[in-house]
Amino acid sequence: MSETLSRRVGRLVSGGFHALIDAAENLAPEAVMNESIREIERAVDEVRAELGKVLAQKHLAAKKMADESNRHEAIDANLQAAVAAGRDDLAEAGIAEQMDIEARLPVLENTIADCAAQEKELEGFIAALQAKKREMQQQLQDWRAAQQSTGAGKAAGGSDLNRIARDAEKSGNAFDRVMGRQNAVHSSTDAAQLAKLKELEDLSRNNRIAERLAALKVGK
């Protein structure tokens, strides 16, 4: 995973709602907050795409490692037959092949371990981004309720408010000053894979919630 994406996730997760409102200045606050939520969603898609690449690399490395191990065992049997037949030349060739396999196996093991570490990190980033998105959605809802209760949301006419929101959303440079946003990287991962990854993520989160609930019930 690129360091840039890692820094971006950190910026989004650590960003404050009220600081965002204060920084909005003359822009429509609600439009800026909605754009911030959309940026989080884009970041989640990017991290999911990166996770898909890591999972694919891990799968290929694991398959290659299994193939190499099977090949190593098969050569063992052939070596016994070569020695029994007095074909030392064939036995030497087989031993040389086994040595090459033994040299490749640690590299494959390291690759699998690295991918597993990246997988865990990326899953953590997705969970953090999703939690931040839920937090911001709740804060946005609370902000809307506060605006309605104070009547501040009625200060501008409906058409004027819509115009301000459209102008704020179209103003890329203005939002860049507010958010320091980077251009979203288009994912090469197809929609079906992203959907499966999201389903897996949701299932895992629901299971963790159920486990914690069960632990709480046991503790009572």
Residue frames relative to the residue before (quaternion, step in Angstrom):
aa qw qx qy qz dx dy dz
M 1.0000 0.0000 0.0000 0.0000 0.00 0.00 0.00
S 0.4849 -0.6847 0.4599 0.2908 3.56 -0.89 0.91
E 0.5671 -0.6002 0.4430 0.3491 3.53 -1.14 0.66
T 0.5904 0.5860 -0.3621 0.4207 3.57 1.10 -0.69
L 0.6661 0.4863 -0.3034 0.4773 3.59 0.92 -0.87
S 0.6273 0.5367 -0.3343 0.4546 3.57 1.02 -0.78
R 0.6669 0.4856 -0.3027 0.4773 3.59 0.92 -0.87
R 0.6377 0.5386 -0.3322 0.4392 3.56 0.99 -0.79
V 0.6379 0.5136 -0.3254 0.4726 3.57 0.97 -0.85
G 0.6515 0.5206 -0.3146 0.4534 3.57 0.96 -0.86
R 0.6488 0.5162 -0.3173 0.4604 3.58 0.99 -0.80
L 0.6807 0.4947 -0.2972 0.4511 3.57 0.90 -0.91
V 0.6826 0.4897 -0.2930 0.4566 3.57 0.92 -0.89
S 0.7284 0.4380 -0.2466 0.4656 3.58 1.00 -0.79
G 0.4923 0.6822 -0.4257 0.3332 3.60 1.23 -0.23
G 0.3260 -0.7628 0.5331 0.1663 3.56 -1.03 0.84
F 0.5496 -0.6368 0.4415 0.3124 3.54 -1.03 0.84
H 0.7164 0.4471 -0.2677 0.4639 3.57 0.76 -1.01
A 0.6047 0.5383 -0.3570 0.4660 3.57 1.11 -0.61
L 0.6248 0.5366 -0.3265 0.4638 3.56 1.08 -0.74
I 0.6419 0.5146 -0.3178 0.4714 3.57 0.98 -0.85
D 0.6666 0.5023 -0.3017 0.4609 3.58 0.90 -0.93
A 0.6930 0.4880 -0.2794 0.4512 3.57 0.99 -0.85
A 0.5383 0.6582 -0.3985 0.3438 3.57 1.20 -0.45
E 0.1993 -0.8192 0.5118 0.1650 3.59 1.22 -0.50
N 0.8333 -0.1850 0.1466 0.4999 3.58 -0.68 -1.08
L 0.4810 0.6520 -0.4520 0.3731 3.57 1.24 0.10
A 0.5822 -0.5478 0.4478 0.4005 3.57 -1.23 0.33
P 0.4268 -0.7417 0.4459 0.2626 3.63 -0.41 1.15
E 0.6647 0.5163 -0.3235 0.4324 3.58 0.89 -0.88
A 0.6383 0.5214 -0.3271 0.4622 3.58 1.01 -0.78
V 0.6478 0.5111 -0.3148 0.4691 3.58 1.01 -0.82
M 0.6617 0.5043 -0.3097 0.4603 3.59 0.95 -0.86
N 0.6432 0.5133 -0.3205 0.4691 3.59 1.01 -0.80
E 0.6458 0.5090 -0.3198 0.4708 3.57 1.01 -0.79
S 0.6150 0.5415 -0.3422 0.4598 3.58 1.07 -0.71
I 0.6481 0.5016 -0.3131 0.4800 3.59 0.99 -0.83
R 0.6488 0.5075 -0.3259 0.4639 3.59 0.97 -0.79
E 0.6264 0.5277 -0.3493 0.4552 3.59 1.03 -0.68
I 0.6112 0.5305 -0.3468 0.4741 3.57 1.06 -0.71
E 0.6494 0.5141 -0.3197 0.4602 3.59 0.95 -0.85
R 0.6449 0.5059 -0.3266 0.4706 3.59 1.00 -0.76
A 0.6369 0.5243 -0.3231 0.4638 3.56 1.02 -0.79
V 0.6195 0.5351 -0.3410 0.4623 3.59 1.01 -0.77
D 0.6511 0.5115 -0.3160 0.4633 3.59 0.95 -0.86
E 0.6469 0.5184 -0.3184 0.4597 3.58 1.00 -0.80
V 0.6661 0.4881 -0.3059 0.4738 3.56 0.92 -0.89
R 0.6288 0.5251 -0.3381 0.4632 3.60 1.00 -0.76
A 0.6387 0.5198 -0.3263 0.4641 3.58 0.99 -0.82
E 0.6482 0.5025 -0.3091 0.4814 3.57 0.99 -0.87
L 0.6320 0.5279 -0.3270 0.4636 3.58 1.02 -0.81
G 0.6275 0.5419 -0.3324 0.4495 3.58 1.01 -0.77
K 0.6494 0.5065 -0.3131 0.4730 3.58 1.01 -0.81
V 0.6553 0.5128 -0.3118 0.4588 3.57 0.96 -0.89
L 0.6557 0.5092 -0.3121 0.4619 3.59 0.95 -0.86
A 0.6407 0.5159 -0.3248 0.4667 3.58 1.03 -0.77
Q 0.6573 0.5035 -0.3075 0.4689 3.57 0.96 -0.87
K 0.6370 0.5236 -0.3181 0.4679 3.58 1.01 -0.83
H 0.6518 0.5187 -0.3120 0.4569 3.58 0.96 -0.87
L 0.6710 0.4979 -0.3008 0.4597 3.58 0.90 -0.92
A 0.6554 0.5089 -0.3119 0.4628 3.57 0.98 -0.85
A 0.6554 0.5103 -0.3097 0.4628 3.59 0.98 -0.84
K 0.6487 0.5084 -0.3127 0.4721 3.58 1.02 -0.81
K 0.6483 0.5107 -0.3144 0.4690 3.57 0.97 -0.86
M 0.6485 0.5203 -0.3186 0.4553 3.58 0.98 -0.84
A 0.6440 0.5105 -0.3171 0.4734 3.58 1.00 -0.80
D 0.6466 0.5167 -0.3143 0.4650 3.58 0.99 -0.85
E 0.6557 0.5096 -0.3081 0.4641 3.57 0.96 -0.89
S 0.6523 0.5110 -0.3177 0.4610 3.60 0.95 -0.84
N 0.6524 0.5056 -0.3106 0.4714 3.57 0.98 -0.83
R 0.6360 0.5265 -0.3167 0.4669 3.55 1.03 -0.81
H 0.6336 0.5360 -0.3201 0.4569 3.57 1.01 -0.86
E 0.6740 0.4860 -0.2919 0.4736 3.61 0.95 -0.86
A 0.6408 0.5248 -0.3264 0.4554 3.57 1.02 -0.79
I 0.6323 0.5277 -0.3320 0.4599 3.58 1.02 -0.74
D 0.5690 0.5988 -0.3753 0.4205 3.58 1.10 -0.70
A 0.6805 0.4814 -0.2872 0.4719 3.56 0.87 -0.96
N 0.6605 0.5097 -0.3078 0.4574 3.57 0.99 -0.81
L 0.6097 0.5595 -0.3482 0.4405 3.56 1.09 -0.70
Q 0.6331 0.5320 -0.3271 0.4573 3.57 0.99 -0.84
A 0.6700 0.4916 -0.2967 0.4704 3.56 0.95 -0.85
A 0.6491 0.5193 -0.3234 0.4521 3.59 0.97 -0.81
V 0.6582 0.4978 -0.3088 0.4729 3.59 0.94 -0.88
A 0.6485 0.5193 -0.3209 0.4548 3.59 0.95 -0.85
A 0.7084 0.4393 -0.2517 0.4918 3.59 1.10 -0.69
G 0.4882 -0.6799 0.4257 0.3438 3.57 1.26 -0.05
R 0.4930 0.6452 -0.4407 0.3827 3.58 1.19 0.44
D 0.1355 -0.8289 0.5412 0.0410 3.54 0.26 1.29
D 0.6028 0.5743 -0.3618 0.4194 3.58 1.07 -0.69
L 0.6702 0.4772 -0.2975 0.4844 3.56 1.01 -0.84
A 0.6291 0.5337 -0.3359 0.4545 3.55 1.04 -0.78
E 0.6467 0.5211 -0.3197 0.4562 3.59 0.96 -0.82
A 0.6389 0.5190 -0.3246 0.4660 3.56 1.01 -0.81
G 0.6620 0.5071 -0.3041 0.4606 3.54 0.99 -0.82
I 0.6395 0.5207 -0.3213 0.4655 3.56 1.02 -0.82
A 0.6346 0.5329 -0.3252 0.4555 3.58 1.00 -0.83
E 0.6480 0.5103 -0.3122 0.4715 3.55 1.02 -0.82
Q 0.6376 0.5239 -0.3245 0.4623 3.57 0.99 -0.79
M 0.6427 0.5221 -0.3245 0.4572 3.58 0.99 -0.79
D 0.6335 0.5171 -0.3309 0.4709 3.58 1.04 -0.74
I 0.6357 0.5220 -0.3229 0.4681 3.56 1.01 -0.83
E 0.6628 0.5150 -0.3000 0.4534 3.57 0.93 -0.92
A 0.6357 0.5158 -0.3279 0.4715 3.58 1.16 -0.55
R 0.6909 0.4812 -0.2785 0.4620 3.59 1.09 -0.69
L 0.5826 0.6345 -0.3709 0.3471 3.59 1.03 -0.71
P 0.6690 0.4893 -0.3391 0.4449 3.68 0.81 -0.79
V 0.6183 0.5384 -0.3448 0.4572 3.57 1.10 -0.69
L 0.6579 0.4971 -0.3041 0.4770 3.55 0.97 -0.83
E 0.6249 0.5338 -0.3345 0.4611 3.58 1.02 -0.76
N 0.6600 0.4995 -0.3040 0.4718 3.58 0.98 -0.87
T 0.6291 0.5373 -0.3320 0.4531 3.57 1.02 -0.80
I 0.6579 0.5021 -0.3044 0.4715 3.58 0.94 -0.89
A 0.6576 0.5087 -0.3097 0.4614 3.58 0.98 -0.87
D 0.6461 0.5142 -0.3155 0.4675 3.59 0.99 -0.86
C 0.6569 0.5067 -0.3085 0.4654 3.57 0.95 -0.87
A 0.6371 0.5259 -0.3292 0.4573 3.58 1.01 -0.78
A 0.6485 0.5066 -0.3159 0.4723 3.58 1.03 -0.79
Q 0.6538 0.4979 -0.3084 0.4791 3.58 0.98 -0.85
E 0.6179 0.5519 -0.3418 0.4434 3.57 1.01 -0.81
K 0.6689 0.4965 -0.2969 0.4667 3.57 0.90 -0.93
E 0.6585 0.5121 -0.3098 0.4563 3.58 0.96 -0.88
L 0.6803 0.4927 -0.2903 0.4584 3.58 0.89 -0.94
E 0.6297 0.5174 -0.3355 0.4724 3.59 1.01 -0.75
G 0.6316 0.5258 -0.3236 0.4689 3.57 1.10 -0.71
F 0.6352 0.5249 -0.3229 0.4657 3.58 1.04 -0.80
I 0.6472 0.5163 -0.3217 0.4594 3.57 0.95 -0.86
A 0.6525 0.5105 -0.3133 0.4641 3.57 0.94 -0.90
A 0.6629 0.5066 -0.3059 0.4586 3.60 0.96 -0.86
L 0.6596 0.5052 -0.3054 0.4652 3.58 0.97 -0.85
Q 0.6532 0.5043 -0.3162 0.4680 3.57 0.96 -0.84
A 0.6394 0.5110 -0.3269 0.4724 3.57 1.02 -0.77
K 0.6462 0.5118 -0.3163 0.4695 3.58 1.00 -0.81
K 0.6314 0.5316 -0.3336 0.4555 3.57 1.00 -0.78
R 0.6592 0.4942 -0.3126 0.4727 3.59 0.92 -0.88
E 0.6303 0.5345 -0.3325 0.4545 3.59 1.01 -0.79
M 0.6940 0.4748 -0.2809 0.4627 3.58 0.86 -0.96
Q 0.6235 0.5324 -0.3462 0.4560 3.58 1.02 -0.72
Q 0.6555 0.4981 -0.3086 0.4764 3.57 1.01 -0.81
Q 0.6641 0.4973 -0.3044 0.4680 3.58 0.97 -0.86
L 0.6230 0.5254 -0.3371 0.4714 3.57 1.07 -0.70
Q 0.6405 0.5165 -0.3182 0.4709 3.56 1.00 -0.83
D 0.6545 0.5029 -0.3104 0.4715 3.59 0.97 -0.84
W 0.6413 0.5267 -0.3214 0.4561 3.56 1.03 -0.84
R 0.6381 0.5214 -0.3265 0.4631 3.59 0.96 -0.82
A 0.6516 0.5161 -0.3125 0.4599 3.56 0.97 -0.91
A 0.6532 0.5108 -0.3129 0.4631 3.58 1.00 -0.83
Q 0.6401 0.5274 -0.3211 0.4572 3.57 1.03 -0.80
Q 0.6654 0.5017 -0.3005 0.4639 3.54 0.98 -0.85
S 0.6746 0.5110 -0.3028 0.4382 3.57 0.95 -0.86
T 0.7225 0.4121 -0.2421 0.4996 3.58 1.09 -0.66
G 0.4646 -0.6966 0.4309 0.3365 3.54 1.28 -0.23
A 0.4131 0.7266 -0.4675 0.2878 3.56 1.26 0.11
G 0.6365 0.5552 -0.3372 0.4159 3.52 1.11 -0.64
K 0.6678 0.4969 -0.3075 0.4611 3.56 1.26 -0.27
A 0.3965 0.7487 -0.4619 0.2624 3.59 1.25 0.01
A 0.7611 0.2702 -0.1612 0.5672 3.55 0.98 -0.78
G 0.5456 -0.6049 0.4594 0.3540 3.59 -1.09 0.60
G 0.6714 -0.5186 0.3417 0.4043 3.55 -1.22 0.49
S 0.6765 0.4875 -0.3064 0.4590 3.56 0.90 -0.89
D 0.6453 0.5166 -0.3271 0.4580 3.58 1.00 -0.79
L 0.6520 0.5142 -0.3226 0.4543 3.59 0.95 -0.84
N 0.6504 0.5071 -0.3174 0.4681 3.57 0.97 -0.82
R 0.6423 0.5224 -0.3270 0.4557 3.56 1.02 -0.82
I 0.6474 0.5152 -0.3174 0.4633 3.58 0.97 -0.88
A 0.6524 0.5194 -0.3193 0.4501 3.57 0.96 -0.86
R 0.6583 0.5054 -0.3142 0.4610 3.57 0.97 -0.88
D 0.6507 0.5158 -0.3170 0.4582 3.57 0.97 -0.88
A 0.6555 0.5167 -0.3180 0.4497 3.58 0.99 -0.84
E 0.6747 0.4945 -0.2973 0.4602 3.56 0.98 -0.86
K 0.6806 0.4839 -0.2912 0.4667 3.58 1.08 -0.69
S 0.6350 0.5512 -0.3281 0.4305 3.55 1.19 -0.50
G 0.1757 -0.8289 0.5246 0.0828 3.56 0.16 1.29
N 0.6613 0.5131 -0.3197 0.4440 3.57 0.93 -0.83
A 0.6413 0.5239 -0.3312 0.4522 3.57 1.00 -0.79
F 0.6858 0.4662 -0.2999 0.4716 3.57 0.89 -0.84
D 0.5840 0.5622 -0.3732 0.4511 3.58 1.14 -0.60
R 0.6489 0.5011 -0.3289 0.4686 3.61 1.02 -0.75
V 0.6736 0.4908 -0.3018 0.4630 3.58 1.04 -0.77
M 0.8183 0.2887 -0.1112 0.4844 3.58 0.75 -1.06
G 0.3002 -0.7288 0.5476 0.2809 3.60 1.10 -0.58
R 0.2225 0.8363 -0.4770 0.1536 3.55 1.15 0.72
Q 0.2797 -0.7174 0.6142 0.1730 3.51 -1.16 0.73
N 0.5844 -0.5722 0.4251 0.3877 3.56 -1.16 0.48
A 0.4801 -0.6714 0.4806 0.2961 3.54 -0.93 0.90
V 0.3678 -0.7164 0.5542 0.2103 3.55 -1.02 0.88
H 0.3912 -0.7281 0.5065 0.2456 3.57 -0.74 1.02
S 0.3741 -0.7483 0.5099 0.2003 3.53 -0.73 1.09
S 0.3674 -0.7182 0.5496 0.2171 3.53 -1.09 0.80
T 0.5273 0.6271 -0.4101 0.4006 3.55 1.29 -0.15
D 0.4384 -0.7184 0.4674 0.2706 3.60 -0.81 0.94
A 0.6905 -0.5133 0.3311 0.3874 3.51 -1.31 0.45
A 0.6247 0.5549 -0.3494 0.4239 3.58 1.02 -0.73
Q 0.6625 0.4990 -0.3093 0.4653 3.58 0.96 -0.84
L 0.6408 0.5191 -0.3241 0.4635 3.57 0.99 -0.84
A 0.6440 0.5232 -0.3232 0.4551 3.56 1.00 -0.80
K 0.6540 0.5046 -0.3128 0.4689 3.58 0.99 -0.81
L 0.6468 0.5164 -0.3205 0.4607 3.57 0.98 -0.85
K 0.6501 0.5063 -0.3189 0.4684 3.58 1.01 -0.80
E 0.6375 0.5239 -0.3293 0.4590 3.57 1.01 -0.82
L 0.6449 0.5147 -0.3105 0.4720 3.57 1.03 -0.83
E 0.6432 0.5257 -0.3125 0.4608 3.56 1.01 -0.86
D 0.6676 0.4995 -0.2981 0.4647 3.58 0.92 -0.92
L 0.6447 0.5219 -0.3191 0.4584 3.57 0.98 -0.85
S 0.6577 0.5108 -0.3083 0.4599 3.57 0.95 -0.90
R 0.6612 0.5041 -0.3103 0.4609 3.58 0.95 -0.87
N 0.6501 0.5118 -0.3200 0.4615 3.59 0.95 -0.83
N 0.6387 0.5219 -0.3272 0.4611 3.57 1.04 -0.74
R 0.6486 0.5106 -0.3208 0.4644 3.58 1.00 -0.81
I 0.6253 0.5282 -0.3338 0.4675 3.57 1.05 -0.76
A 0.6641 0.5051 -0.3015 0.4614 3.58 0.93 -0.92
E 0.6418 0.5266 -0.3227 0.4547 3.59 1.01 -0.81
R 0.6686 0.4898 -0.3048 0.4692 3.58 0.93 -0.85
L 0.6324 0.5268 -0.3287 0.4631 3.55 1.04 -0.76
A 0.6527 0.5075 -0.3110 0.4688 3.56 0.97 -0.85
A 0.6384 0.5263 -0.3235 0.4591 3.59 1.03 -0.80
L 0.6431 0.5213 -0.3205 0.4603 3.55 1.03 -0.79
K 0.6503 0.5173 -0.3136 0.4595 3.57 0.99 -0.81
V 0.6433 0.5164 -0.3203 0.4657 3.57 1.02 -0.76
G 0.6732 0.5263 -0.2904 0.4307 3.55 1.05 -0.83
K 0.5865 0.5966 -0.3766 0.3978 3.59 1.18 -0.38
